[in-house]
Amino acid sequence: MVRVAIAGGTGGVGRTILEVLNTSSDHQAYVLSRQPSNSPNTLTVDYSNIPELTSTLETNQIHTVISAFAVAGDSLATSQLNLIEAAIQSKTTERFIPSGYAIPYPEQSLKVLPQLKDYFKAIEILRASRLQWTIFVNGIFLDYFGPPTLRSYLKPNVFVVDLESRVAAIPGDGNVPVTFTYTFDLARFVVAALDLPEWPEESRVVGDELTWNEFVGPAESILGTKFTIHHDSVEKLQRFEVTELPGHRALYKHFPRKAFQWFMATFELFTTDGSSRIMREGALNERFPEIHTLTVKELLERYWQKRE
């Protein structure tokens, strides 16, 4: 049985991977946590102490480390980089999955997302190490378009299409394909990939692919109502401005409006230049065709149509 440790296992993506991993009889899952726990599968760690981290990995015979830290905050800058160094030094650890679970960020994205410096630094260190590693890319999380009845551990967000309010603010011309992937589908591919004999540097997962215009069309048809449509030009997004959707206002108490607009404009720009489209050829979908992924149409029919 392969022993796998998840860093960030209480966060949205990490918790999802942990839940799916716990259903596998071929793997023993552990959670690396700063906080003590009575759970026998929780390993209390100090991410600032590399020798202690190394000892924890070796004592518990951890073969694979999955990092699921959020891009925001200092976790990538300190915790993940120290964890990578500990994994390199550990005599039992052979594989590492760094935090990603988004798009294959272009290098120029550092100009607008300076916190990605540590994302690229992690890849640089892993590429020069003895560890086998892979980073997962999956596009935009489909969870953000589900109602509360959709099972998800992600924090709520409203991105481009506000299904509750029947309003959309389309980035650019809305004709560029975008990849949408449900977190639990991503997690199933992550767990399936643990058994692959070799890992590519990039593991691609494609849930569904369609343009924003193709997203809104079925939404109007299935929900039986016309949406109010706005269009945010690339120039507007480059000024870090987005049309405020009704669902945004409830998010400001946790994410101030100015910072929220900057963050959302950045990721909406990624959907206008093809960065948010994950190439299906060679993706893990081909390796594991038995994993059915939730499509946008299925999401709308299962979780929105019944609400009408």
C-alpha positions as CSV (number, residue, x, y, z in Angstrom):
1,M,0.0,0.0,0.0
2,V,1.4,3.4,-1.1
3,R,1.5,6.0,1.6
4,V,0.4,9.5,0.4
5,A,0.6,12.7,2.4
6,I,-1.6,15.7,1.5
7,A,-0.5,19.2,2.4
8,G,-3.4,21.6,2.5
9,G,-5.7,18.7,3.1
10,T,-8.3,20.8,4.8
11,G,-8.6,23.3,2.0
12,G,-11.1,23.1,-0.9
13,V,-9.0,21.1,-3.4
14,G,-7.0,19.2,-0.8
15,R,-10.1,18.1,1.1
16,T,-11.6,16.8,-2.1
17,I,-8.5,14.8,-3.1
18,L,-8.4,13.4,0.5
19,E,-12.0,12.3,0.3
20,V,-11.5,10.5,-3.0
21,L,-8.1,9.1,-1.9
22,N,-9.8,7.6,1.2
23,T,-12.0,5.4,-1.0
24,S,-8.9,3.8,-2.6
25,S,-7.7,0.4,-1.2
26,D,-4.3,0.8,-2.8
27,H,-3.3,4.0,-0.9
28,Q,-3.0,5.1,2.7
29,A,-3.7,8.8,3.1
30,Y,-2.2,11.2,5.6
31,V,-2.8,14.9,6.1
32,L,0.0,17.2,7.0
33,S,-1.3,19.8,9.4
34,R,0.0,22.7,11.4
35,Q,-2.6,22.0,14.0
36,P,-2.6,18.9,16.3
37,S,-5.4,16.4,15.7
38,N,-6.6,13.3,17.4
39,S,-6.9,11.6,14.0
40,P,-4.2,8.9,13.5
41,N,-3.8,9.9,9.9
42,T,-3.0,13.6,10.7
43,L,0.7,14.3,11.0
44,T,1.4,17.6,12.8
45,V,4.2,19.5,11.1
46,D,6.2,22.7,11.3
47,Y,6.7,23.9,7.7
48,S,9.5,26.2,8.8
49,N,11.6,23.2,10.0
50,I,12.9,21.2,7.1
51,P,14.8,18.5,9.1
52,E,11.6,17.9,11.1
53,L,9.5,17.7,7.9
54,T,12.0,15.2,6.5
55,S,11.9,13.1,9.6
56,T,8.0,13.1,9.5
57,L,8.1,11.9,5.9
58,E,10.6,9.2,6.6
59,T,9.1,8.0,9.9
60,N,5.7,7.5,8.2
61,Q,7.3,6.1,5.1
62,I,5.6,8.7,2.8
63,H,6.1,7.8,-0.8
64,T,4.1,10.6,-2.5
65,V,3.4,14.1,-1.4
66,I,0.4,16.0,-2.8
67,S,0.6,19.8,-2.2
68,A,-2.8,21.6,-2.3
69,F,-2.0,25.0,-0.9
70,A,-3.8,28.0,-2.3
71,V,-2.0,30.4,-4.5
72,A,-2.9,33.3,-2.2
73,G,-1.0,33.8,1.1
74,D,2.5,32.7,2.0
75,S,2.0,28.9,1.8
76,L,3.7,28.6,-1.6
77,A,6.5,31.0,-0.6
78,T,7.4,29.1,2.5
79,S,5.5,25.9,3.3
80,Q,5.6,24.3,-0.2
81,L,9.2,25.2,-1.0
82,N,10.3,23.8,2.4
83,L,8.2,20.7,1.9
84,I,9.8,20.1,-1.5
85,E,13.2,20.3,0.0
86,A,12.2,17.9,2.8
87,A,10.8,15.5,0.2
88,I,14.1,15.6,-1.7
89,Q,16.0,14.8,1.4
90,S,13.6,12.1,2.6
91,K,14.8,8.5,1.9
92,T,11.3,7.2,1.5
93,T,9.7,10.0,-0.7
94,E,9.8,9.4,-4.5
95,R,7.0,11.6,-5.9
96,F,5.7,15.1,-5.5
97,I,2.6,16.9,-6.9
98,P,3.0,20.7,-6.4
99,S,0.1,23.1,-6.0
100,G,-1.5,24.1,-9.3
101,Y,-5.0,22.8,-10.2
102,A,-5.7,25.7,-12.6
103,I,-4.3,26.7,-15.9
104,P,-0.8,26.3,-17.3
105,Y,0.2,29.8,-16.3
106,P,2.3,31.6,-19.0
107,E,5.5,33.1,-17.7
108,Q,4.3,36.6,-18.5
109,S,1.5,36.2,-15.9
110,L,4.0,37.1,-13.2
111,K,3.5,40.8,-14.3
112,V,-0.1,40.7,-12.9
113,L,0.2,37.8,-10.4
114,P,3.5,38.3,-8.7
115,Q,2.6,35.6,-6.1
116,L,3.2,33.1,-8.9
117,K,6.9,33.6,-8.5
118,D,6.9,30.8,-5.9
119,Y,4.7,28.6,-8.2
120,F,7.4,28.8,-10.9
121,K,10.2,28.5,-8.3
122,A,8.7,25.1,-7.1
123,I,8.7,23.8,-10.7
124,E,12.3,24.9,-11.1
125,I,13.4,23.1,-8.0
126,L,11.5,19.9,-8.8
127,R,12.8,19.9,-12.4
128,A,16.4,19.8,-11.0
129,S,15.6,17.3,-8.2
130,R,15.7,13.5,-8.1
131,L,11.9,13.4,-7.5
132,Q,9.4,12.4,-10.0
133,W,6.7,15.1,-10.2
134,T,3.8,16.4,-12.2
135,I,1.6,19.5,-12.0
136,F,-2.1,19.2,-12.6
137,V,-3.9,21.7,-14.9
138,N,-7.7,21.6,-15.3
139,G,-8.9,25.1,-16.4
140,I,-11.7,26.8,-14.5
141,F,-13.5,25.0,-11.7
142,L,-17.0,24.1,-12.7
143,D,-18.0,24.2,-9.0
144,Y,-18.2,28.0,-9.2
145,F,-21.3,27.6,-11.4
146,G,-23.2,25.2,-9.2
147,P,-25.9,26.0,-6.6
148,P,-25.4,25.1,-2.9
149,T,-26.8,21.7,-3.6
150,L,-23.7,20.8,-5.7
151,R,-21.2,19.0,-3.5
152,S,-18.1,21.1,-3.3
153,Y,-15.6,22.3,-0.7
154,L,-14.5,25.4,-2.7
155,K,-15.4,28.8,-1.3
156,P,-18.3,30.4,-3.2
157,N,-17.5,32.5,-6.2
158,V,-19.3,34.1,-9.1
159,F,-17.3,34.1,-12.3
160,V,-18.6,35.7,-15.6
161,V,-22.0,33.9,-15.4
162,D,-24.3,34.7,-12.5
163,L,-26.8,31.8,-12.9
164,E,-28.8,32.8,-9.8
165,S,-29.4,36.3,-11.1
166,R,-29.5,35.4,-14.8
167,V,-26.8,37.9,-15.6
168,A,-23.5,37.4,-17.5
169,A,-20.5,39.7,-18.2
170,I,-18.7,38.0,-21.1
171,P,-14.9,38.6,-21.4
172,G,-13.8,39.7,-24.8
173,D,-16.0,38.4,-27.7
174,G,-16.9,35.2,-25.8
175,N,-15.8,32.9,-28.6
176,V,-12.6,31.5,-27.1
177,P,-12.9,27.9,-25.8
178,V,-12.5,27.5,-22.1
179,T,-12.0,24.3,-20.0
180,F,-14.3,23.7,-17.0
181,T,-13.6,20.9,-14.6
182,Y,-15.5,19.7,-11.4
183,T,-13.2,19.3,-8.4
184,F,-14.3,15.8,-7.6
185,D,-13.5,14.8,-11.2
186,L,-10.1,16.3,-10.9
187,A,-9.5,14.4,-7.7
188,R,-10.4,11.1,-9.3
189,F,-7.8,11.7,-12.0
190,V,-5.2,12.7,-9.3
191,V,-5.8,9.5,-7.5
192,A,-5.9,7.4,-10.7
193,A,-2.5,8.9,-11.7
194,L,-0.9,7.8,-8.5
195,D,-0.6,4.3,-10.0
196,L,1.0,5.4,-13.3
197,P,4.5,4.1,-13.7
198,E,5.7,7.4,-15.1
199,W,4.6,11.0,-14.8
200,P,4.8,13.7,-17.3
201,E,5.7,17.2,-16.0
202,E,2.2,18.3,-16.8
203,S,-0.9,16.2,-16.2
204,R,-3.9,17.6,-18.0
205,V,-7.5,17.1,-17.0
206,V,-10.4,18.2,-19.2
207,G,-13.9,18.2,-17.7
208,D,-15.8,20.1,-20.5
209,E,-14.9,22.6,-23.1
210,L,-17.0,25.4,-24.6
211,T,-16.9,29.1,-25.1
212,W,-18.7,31.6,-22.8
213,N,-21.3,32.2,-25.6
214,E,-21.8,28.4,-25.7
215,F,-22.2,28.4,-21.9
216,V,-24.8,31.1,-21.8
217,G,-26.9,29.7,-24.7
218,P,-27.8,26.4,-23.0
219,A,-28.2,28.2,-19.7
220,E,-30.9,30.4,-21.1
221,S,-32.6,27.4,-22.8
222,I,-32.5,25.1,-19.7
223,L,-33.4,27.8,-17.2
224,G,-36.1,29.0,-19.6
225,T,-35.2,32.7,-19.4
226,K,-33.1,35.3,-21.2
227,F,-30.0,36.5,-19.5
228,T,-28.9,40.2,-19.2
229,I,-25.7,40.1,-21.1
230,H,-22.8,42.6,-20.7
231,H,-19.5,42.5,-22.5
232,D,-16.2,43.3,-20.9
233,S,-13.6,44.3,-23.5
234,V,-10.0,43.1,-23.2
235,E,-9.0,46.7,-22.7
236,K,-11.4,47.0,-19.8
237,L,-10.1,43.8,-18.2
238,Q,-6.5,45.1,-18.7
239,R,-7.5,48.1,-16.5
240,F,-8.5,45.4,-13.9
241,E,-12.2,46.3,-14.2
242,V,-15.1,43.9,-14.5
243,T,-18.8,44.4,-14.7
244,E,-20.2,43.9,-11.2
245,L,-22.6,41.0,-11.1
246,P,-25.3,40.8,-8.4
247,G,-23.6,37.8,-6.8
248,H,-20.3,39.6,-6.4
249,R,-21.6,41.9,-3.6
250,A,-22.0,39.1,-1.1
251,L,-18.3,38.2,-1.6
252,Y,-16.9,41.6,-0.8
253,K,-17.0,41.0,3.0
254,H,-14.3,38.4,2.5
255,F,-12.6,39.8,-0.6
256,P,-12.6,43.7,-0.8
257,R,-14.1,45.0,-4.0
258,K,-11.0,46.6,-5.5
259,A,-8.9,43.5,-4.9
260,F,-11.7,41.2,-6.1
261,Q,-12.0,43.1,-9.4
262,W,-8.3,43.0,-10.0
263,F,-8.2,39.2,-9.3
264,M,-11.2,38.4,-11.4
265,A,-10.1,40.6,-14.3
266,T,-6.8,38.8,-14.4
267,F,-8.4,35.4,-14.6
268,E,-11.0,36.6,-17.1
269,L,-8.2,37.8,-19.3
270,F,-6.9,34.2,-19.3
271,T,-10.2,33.1,-20.9
272,T,-9.8,35.6,-23.8
273,D,-6.4,34.5,-25.0
274,G,-6.7,30.7,-24.9
275,S,-4.7,30.2,-21.7
276,S,-7.8,28.6,-20.0
277,R,-8.2,26.0,-22.6
278,I,-6.6,22.7,-21.7
279,M,-5.4,20.5,-24.6
280,R,-7.4,17.3,-24.7
281,E,-4.9,15.4,-26.8
282,G,-2.7,13.5,-24.4
283,A,-4.8,14.4,-21.4
284,L,-5.4,11.9,-18.6
285,N,-8.9,11.5,-20.0
286,E,-7.3,9.3,-22.7
287,R,-5.5,7.2,-20.0
288,F,-8.6,6.8,-17.9
289,P,-11.7,6.8,-20.2
290,E,-13.8,5.2,-17.5
291,I,-13.8,8.5,-15.5
292,H,-16.9,10.4,-16.7
293,T,-16.6,14.1,-16.1
294,L,-19.5,16.4,-15.3
295,T,-20.3,18.7,-18.2
296,V,-21.8,22.2,-18.2
297,K,-25.0,20.9,-19.7
298,E,-25.3,18.1,-17.0
299,L,-24.6,20.7,-14.3
300,L,-27.4,22.9,-15.5
301,E,-29.9,20.1,-16.0
302,R,-29.2,18.3,-12.7
303,Y,-28.7,21.3,-10.3
304,W,-30.4,24.3,-11.8
305,Q,-33.4,23.0,-13.9
306,K,-34.9,21.2,-10.9
307,R,-34.8,24.5,-8.9
308,E,-37.1,26.2,-11.3
